[in-house]
Each structure stands twice: as C-alpha cells, then as structure tokens.
Amino acid sequence: MNLIDALNWRYATKRMTGAKVPDETIHRILDAARLSASSMGFQPYTILVISNEDVKKKLHPASFNQPQVIESSHLLVFCAWADYGEKEVDEYMANIAKTRNMDVALLDGFKQAVMGAVNGKSPEEKFNWAARQAYIALGTTLAAAALEQVDANGMEGFNPAQVDEALGLKEKNLRSLAYVAIGYRSAEDQLQFAAKVRREKDKLFHFLN
Ligand SMILES: Cc1cc2nc3c(=O)[nH]c(=O)nc-3n(C[C@H](O)[C@H](O)[C@H](O)COP(=O)(O)O)c2cc1C
C-alpha cells in the first residue's frame, strides 16, 4: 500500500477491539518513530509504550474515559523532557561518536551549536521545543501504523497533570504531551465510514511559483 492510500485508509479510531497487535508489527511502528527527524537530531523526548492493562485502566479516568485508552493494544505516551542541558547534549555527542566510530572531540563545534540552542531557551521554551520535536515523531507514528494496516488515534484529550502523576513522570524528568492509541478498529465504530474532511488544497497551500 502506498502512503496516500494508507493515509486515506486510516482514521482517528474511537472504538477498538482490544485485540493485540503482534510484537514485530509494533516494533516496526516504533522503529518509524525512532527514525523521525528532529531539530539537530537531539530527540529531547521519550515515548512510553504501555501494554499493561492495569496501567491503561489507571489512565482511563484521567483521559476523559475515552474508550481507546483501554480498548487499544498499546498506548504510546509521548513525553517531552521537562528539563535538559549539557549532560543530555554530552550523551547525544557520545552517541554520534559511537555510531559513526569517531573521536568525540571532533564534535566540539557541533556540541557548542546544540548547547547554544539549548542554553538560549527559558525552561518553558525548552519544553515547547521538545514538544515540537515529539509531535513530528507522533505524526510519523500515525503514518507508520497506517502503512502496517494497524489503526491508531492521536490523542490530547487527557489531563496531563493527572497522567504525569499516575505514571510518576515528574521523577523521570518527563511531561506528557499526547497519546497514540494503537489497535484494531471495532466494526461498531461508525467513523470509519465517514468521508475524510480536510481543508481545500488551494487554501492549505499557497503556491508561490
Ligand atoms: C494531536 C492530536 C490530538 C488528538 N486528540 C484526540 C482525542 O483526544 N480524542 C479523539 O478521539 N481524537 C483525537 N484526535 C483525532 C483528531 O480528532 C482527528 O485526527 C481529526 O479529526 C482528523 O480525522 P482523521 O484523523 O480521522 O482523518 C487527535 C489528533 C491529534 C493529531
């Protein structure tokens, strides 16, 4: 299936069957999230992959009782790093050096560039920057699931403070941003039959030829 067909096939699945998505399929979707682009390649976010039914049940009331939370196979919680600085930048440099088999000292200039981007931001700006990167991965995840013919729903409909509390995210230096519920559509979900609504192409795009 090509990407456009997959994007037409997918929809924000409100009711799922609860059936489990095979591990290898989930991991291909997670690989796509991992391969997402991010500013400077820094990836200042973490994605929780929840398949434990008790944990999903705990999040249900904090998520306005939306059924996808408990009817999904896996619930991904996209989290921004609450704070980050030189330690995280050094870890990133070490990863580049290891992956590309090079001396980390050769990355000094790049490290200064990343530190410049990080240090120049207030805590709230850092959070917003991290969140923007995480949402790119969220979009990639939705597309990847569609290509796998697995249903998914991006979700912001939850109380972040309650979710952070339920998952102990503060202690992990994380703040919840959005979910992607992954699973299989229920035959009862009428939305799967509704035509897709999108802004007209000439309104969404302004072509400057
Ligand atoms: C970041 C984000 C948050 C969303 N939050 C919710 C949500 O909490 N509950 C829900 O049922 N759908 C949610 N949606 C789904 C959108 O409503 C849906 O993607 C949009 O209406 C377009 O429909 P389609 O995805 O079926 O084409 C969310 C989508 C995104 C991308």
The ligand as an SDF file (V2000), in Angstrom:
LIG
                    3D

 31 33  0  0  0  0  0  0  0  0999 V2000
   -2.5030   15.7230   18.4990 C   0  0  0  0  0  0  0  0  0  0  0  0
   -3.8550   15.1130   18.3020 C   0  0  0  0  0  0  0  0  0  0  0  0
   -4.7440   15.0230   19.3620 C   0  0  0  0  0  0  0  0  0  0  0  0
   -5.9770   14.3810   19.2120 C   0  0  0  0  0  0  0  0  0  0  0  0
   -6.7770   14.1690   20.3060 N   0  0  0  0  0  0  0  0  0  0  0  0
   -7.8460   13.3430   20.1840 C   0  0  0  0  0  0  0  0  0  0  0  0
   -8.5610   12.8770   21.3160 C   0  0  0  0  0  0  0  0  0  0  0  0
   -8.2210   13.1700   22.4580 O   0  0  0  0  0  0  0  0  0  0  0  0
   -9.6270   12.0640   21.1130 N   0  0  0  0  0  0  0  0  0  0  0  0
  -10.0190   11.6760   19.8760 C   0  0  0  0  0  0  0  0  0  0  0  0
  -10.9810   10.9060   19.7710 O   0  0  0  0  0  0  0  0  0  0  0  0
   -9.3500   12.0920   18.7610 N   0  0  0  0  0  0  0  0  0  0  0  0
   -8.2810   12.9000   18.8960 C   0  0  0  0  0  0  0  0  0  0  0  0
   -7.5780   13.2810   17.7800 N   0  0  0  0  0  0  0  0  0  0  0  0
   -8.0180   12.8430   16.4470 C   0  0  0  0  0  0  0  0  0  0  0  0
   -8.4850   14.0120   15.5680 C   0  0  0  0  0  0  0  0  0  0  0  0
   -9.7050   14.4850   16.0130 O   0  0  0  0  0  0  0  0  0  0  0  0
   -8.5270   13.5310   14.1120 C   0  0  0  0  0  0  0  0  0  0  0  0
   -7.2260   13.1560   13.7200 O   0  0  0  0  0  0  0  0  0  0  0  0
   -9.0630   14.6000   13.1810 C   0  0  0  0  0  0  0  0  0  0  0  0
  -10.4080   14.8810   13.4740 O   0  0  0  0  0  0  0  0  0  0  0  0
   -8.9480   14.1940   11.7190 C   0  0  0  0  0  0  0  0  0  0  0  0
   -9.6330   12.9910   11.4880 O   0  0  0  0  0  0  0  0  0  0  0  0
   -8.9080   11.6800   10.9220 P   0  0  0  0  0  0  0  0  0  0  0  0
   -7.6330   11.5140   11.7080 O   0  0  0  0  0  0  0  0  0  0  0  0
   -9.8930   10.5800   11.1930 O   0  0  0  0  0  0  0  0  0  0  0  0
   -8.6530   11.8680    9.4800 O   0  0  0  0  0  0  0  0  0  0  0  0
   -6.3650   13.9170   17.9310 C   0  0  0  0  0  0  0  0  0  0  0  0
   -5.4710   14.0440   16.8520 C   0  0  0  0  0  0  0  0  0  0  0  0
   -4.2150   14.6010   17.0370 C   0  0  0  0  0  0  0  0  0  0  0  0
   -3.2580   14.6410   15.8760 C   0  0  0  0  0  0  0  0  0  0  0  0
  1  2  1  0
  2  3  1  0
  2 30  2  0
  3  4  2  0
  4  5  1  0
  4 28  1  0
  5  6  2  0
  6  7  1  0
  6 13  1  0
  7  8  2  0
  7  9  1  0
  9 10  1  0
 10 11  2  0
 10 12  1  0
 12 13  2  0
 13 14  1  0
 14 15  1  0
 14 28  1  0
 15 16  1  0
 16 17  1  0
 16 18  1  0
 18 19  1  0
 18 20  1  0
 20 21  1  0
 20 22  1  0
 22 23  1  0
 23 24  1  0
 24 25  2  0
 24 26  1  0
 24 27  1  0
 28 29  2  0
 29 30  1  0
 30 31  1  0
M  END
$$$$
